[in-house]
Amino acid sequence: MHLRQLAPEVWVGISAAWQTTHTICGRGGALVIDGPILPGEVAALAMHARPDVLIATHADWDHLLAPLAFPNADRRAGRATIARLGDEHDQIAEELAAWDRAHGGRPRGLPDWRLATQLDAPAVCGSPVGPLQIFPTSGHTHDGIAVLLSGPEILVAGDYLSPCEIPSVGPGAACADYLASLGRLEHMMHQARCVVPGHGWPIDAVRARTVLAEDRRYLEALADGAAPPLPRHAAAAPQQAQHRANLIVATGA
Ligand SMILES: [Zn+2]
């Protein structure tokens, strides 16, 4: 697993699967946001950090595995994430098990976040690394949150603003939700010098504003019923597949 230091006490790790990120904050790694995917990466994280607190940005399984390394750490998630897991835990657990089977691994149990401490959004809350500003971000899924680390001025965006993926508008969400979230993220970026996307290496504020503008243009066109060009990586088959899925969500077809 690769780690990159963003500030004296903030590191980002990136998984070999989907470039899913996790953010390690504080002396001794007191707070971990999201988590790695591969079993070896989970084991490596257990060597790097001693968190008191884990936060999940949303309930997609690839963001929920940090408790496999730290089963006793306090779990915190947005109210909507906990509610979604109340409805969909078994289905999300099966998605993880299917992924493990497909990749030759022993199926792992999904850590249970249903009794996690609820985070309100929007809200400011304390943490082992100082105040966190929490904002709701629906659109990719309906349950997302973004976390602004006020001290080091780092925005952990969840599955938005990825330099390696195009927007993913979730089934049941809407382009309007996603656009509203981009507006909130833009506002939060005034206080951030760096953005950690859910997938891909962190980007500086200038690059993040470019990604945001590209995604906004793309989603506004989708919302208008157009079939816009992909905002980036147009030749990549997975992004073309995501684009087709977005068109289906946008048109309700
Ligand atoms: Zn996701």
Residues whose N, C-alpha, C, O or C-beta is under 5 A from the ligand:
A	BS01	ZN	D60 D159
